[in-house]
Amino acid sequence: MQLKKYTDYGLRILMYLASFEADESRCEPKLATIREICETFDLSANHVNKVVHHLGRLQLIETRRGKNGGFLLARRPQEISLAYVIRQLEGDEQWIECENPYCVAMPACELRGIVARGKEVFYDYLNQYTLESLMVKAPQLRQLFIAAS
């Protein structure tokens, strides 16, 4: 299984925001911009806009409009489950599609059930981790992000 680039971008954006939130030297939270994210990760603004909009609809990030606008985490990193983020950004479709086109083996096949159980085990495992789990090396991540932009 491979995650969609859309999901990968969403996780990168959340990590970026969390790395700056972890910077205790700041009085005010750092607002990120689309341009900043695009430059840091070498991504297209169109893709980043879509992902940021989706993260906002999920209430994972807060956006602020205006001249000094941008976006930041809407929740603390320890409150953001990796399983939730990935499930939401990937969509929760079945991994095995037996009906379209119809598979003649379907009445006797166990594949769909086995893969569905594997999917749940995958998400159960990810449920043990939060965005905070990815921030063990926050200062180093922050420096890498600054250097890349």
PyMOL commands that set and color helices and strands:
alter all, ss='L'
color gray80, all
select helices_A, chain A and resi 5-21+34-41+45-57+77-79+82-90+106-108+111-126+131-135+138-148
alter helices_A, ss='H'
color red, helices_A
select strands_A, chain A and resi 61-64+70-73
alter strands_A, ss='S'
color yellow, strands_A
deselect
rebuild
show_as cartoon
